[in-house]
Amino acid sequence: MRIKYLPRHLFAVMLLLSLRASAADPTANGRIERIESLRVLRVWGTPREMGFAHGRLLGAALVRLLNEVLSRSGEKGRREYEEFRSQVGEVVRLPTAAREEIEGIFEGVKAADGSLPQVDAVQRPLTLEDLIVHNAADLIRAFGGSFGCSGFTVWGARAGEAGVITARNFDFEAFRGMVEAQLVLVRQPAAAGRHAVATITWPGYIGAFTGINDAGVCTFMHDGTGERLRTPEDKYTPMALVLTELLETSAAGDAHERAATLLKKATPYPFSYLVRVATPRVGGKVEPPERVFRVDALGLSENPARDAMCITTNHYLSAAFEPAANAGSWSRERYSRLQKRLDQAVTSHAAWEALASVASGSDGGGTLHSVVIYPELRRLELALAGWDDGLVPAPKRAPLALEFKQLFAKPE
């Protein structure tokens, strides 16, 4: 069966999920917190318990926005959405824990009002498939478009006393609602051996486009220039959910090898992504603290890393660090800008200056969030985009400094 992908704009807007929460259930495993101006949704427990709290707190707003998105999509957009939703089980394979968590979100949405809310634009109640489609976003299209993501990791003398510095810009289609809905989701699984994971995301979405765990392992997704499939050929596991699993189950010492194993199992993939996995260095390790995996329709490969610096925009690199023939000019230009600015000792100021130099802020798209992480110092700096008569790209706003002990504090 040929299954059509949804239009890009529909999935851009589907991420516009408001933070206006319904009344919190005092027995639920979650709460919304504020760390200065930053909104944090903290959930804990089993996957189903975390999902239930998530849906209970934010589900009503999710449904209101889904209804608004479909209302604005036109008759053709609504038909295509309903077609894909009806076939999502033939395309998407969810990891067991992720499925339980998404089912928990669905149950939490229902519990908030005692019944399933109506999606008026398509004249039916919310379904579990709506939430699966939402969490399969990276399966439906790649995310950088003409904007692209940029990032880097430096280590050794170049990183100074920090030891390792890793950073990224997340670029995507930007609308006021999307900009203002961003939050940090902190998931704290109850199962033994599972790490707490923080992602910069939107309500209802549990994948890790930008993620970090309490051991300092970091994951970042960028669009790539590898081969893509026109239509699905098999069931696929959303890559961002694979990275959530990686963060929950990996420590600094085994994250790269676990990433190689998990990503290999997920290939071939219908779209092309560059997946960065950065870690603290442990036990006198001399290997680069970052590996950049290339995931696409042909399988799994890697971008090379230099001796003390690894830069990633959106194109594949040869062993000689030359861009692939199909590398876009904007991707190559951003790579060059970062290379010039990072060819020196990197401080916090220099890292943010580098991110600002490659920020995107054009109409309809731009840098939604930026982060600089110091995994060996167990702290990070985060900036979210703002809206002031238009987009204010994230790295051009003052970042908020966060300690791991604050971000991953155990819930009382």
ABEGO torsion letter per residue (X at the ends): XBBBBBBAAAAAAAABBBABBBBBBAABBBBBBBBEABBBBBBBEBAAAAAAAAAAAAAAAAAAAAAAAAAAAEAAAAAAAAAAAAAAAAABBBBAAAAAAAAAAAAAAAAAAGBBBBBAAAGBBBBAAAAAAAAAAAAABBAAEAAEBBBBBBBEAAAEAAGBBBBBBBBBBBBAAAAAABBBBBBBBABBGBBBBBBBBBBGBABBABBBBAAGBBBBBBBBABBBBABBABBBBBAAAAAAAAAAABBAAAAAAAAAAAAAAAOBBABBBBBBBBBBBBGGBABBABBBBBBBAAEBBBBBBBAABBBBBABBBBAAGBBBAABBAAAAAAAAAAAAAABBBBBAAAAAAAAAAABBABBGBEBABBBBBBAAAGBBBBBBBBBBGEBBBAAABBBBBBBAAAAABBBX
